[in-house]
């Protein structure tokens, strides 16, 4: 059977991905200009960490609240995503007012909460257009998230020497464009999951399903590593820049852009691979490679430049490549009428772990005398996640994944 979804599915996927790229530019908009904000706002280490972590916490709060009331399963997805993107754009624009650290952190939290109404619903919206080939489609979607997350670093590299507000303005306009795409260009596909009614107990029932929980454990290990790497790689690269001449890609900001953006390629490749060899096998391989890269990156800290670039790009490709497949697994393992709730809850708990990982990284770097070996603390996450997916692979529930490919 060659058909892998509904007519018009690729056009719908293209629009969803375009909207996600635009919306997710607001996620790291403050992180990309953090050196400027530290100088202009006289930020201490705690405030620096919270400017990034507030987005994570806001996303967690938004995702958990949405799953508690089953919001992605009772509200039309394009409408939910449009309103959420508009709120994220407005919250991101608050930085232009230079409100001070406290208000900026609050605005970042609101940005994260609003993005919880974009990213998880986008996964469910994609699934209404694809039945077979869902892993590849979701790979494109998470690739879009990855590319969008990298864009503030590109904007900062291209506007180096200009006012930092250019990055905020660009990401705000992009997020507003996402709202237009979601509201005017999208509709749910023919493979809907049905509507749920409000019942908070349904979110707890999700946690009792064995297959879903093992997929979640794999995802949680993956998330321990992912956002801490994305959030602090610029700090690592800035420290390494003092040791390596010439520095790969020309600057720490440009290297960070390429490293994060390279994950988009990994997501698509892993999506195609997952539909052929299985979700469990693909995620186990990718987490193995990413944990090895986290171990190796410290050895590349002082060069040569080509070695640092090679290890960093392999890590950038593999650290996020498997992300889509955990969500794809949940859409296949969860009860059909609770797919939106299941995915949103998975993401909410996973992002809660990122808050801790992001917060401890500067402390680890300080304790180790610098950033060179700080990423070692991330290694246990993907190692444990690999174990969970290998256990799932041996269970009968795994037959529901990727058309029986484990």
Secondary structure as GFF3:
##gff-version 3
##sequence-region A 1 406
A	DSSP	alpha_helix	9	24	.	.	.	ID=ss1
A	DSSP	alpha_helix	29	32	.	.	.	ID=ss2
A	DSSP	alpha_helix	34	41	.	.	.	ID=ss3
A	DSSP	alpha_helix	45	68	.	.	.	ID=ss4
A	DSSP	three_ten_helix	71	73	.	.	.	ID=ss5
A	DSSP	alpha_helix	77	93	.	.	.	ID=ss6
A	DSSP	three_ten_helix	94	97	.	.	.	ID=ss7
A	DSSP	alpha_helix	101	115	.	.	.	ID=ss8
A	DSSP	alpha_helix	119	127	.	.	.	ID=ss9
A	DSSP	alpha_helix	134	158	.	.	.	ID=ss10
A	DSSP	alpha_helix	165	185	.	.	.	ID=ss11
A	DSSP	alpha_helix	201	206	.	.	.	ID=ss12
A	DSSP	alpha_helix	210	241	.	.	.	ID=ss13
A	DSSP	alpha_helix	252	277	.	.	.	ID=ss14
A	DSSP	alpha_helix	279	296	.	.	.	ID=ss15
A	DSSP	three_ten_helix	297	300	.	.	.	ID=ss16
A	DSSP	alpha_helix	305	321	.	.	.	ID=ss17
A	DSSP	alpha_helix	323	333	.	.	.	ID=ss18
A	DSSP	three_ten_helix	336	338	.	.	.	ID=ss19
A	DSSP	alpha_helix	339	367	.	.	.	ID=ss20
A	DSSP	three_ten_helix	374	378	.	.	.	ID=ss21
A	DSSP	alpha_helix	379	393	.	.	.	ID=ss22
A	DSSP	three_ten_helix	396	404	.	.	.	ID=ss23
###
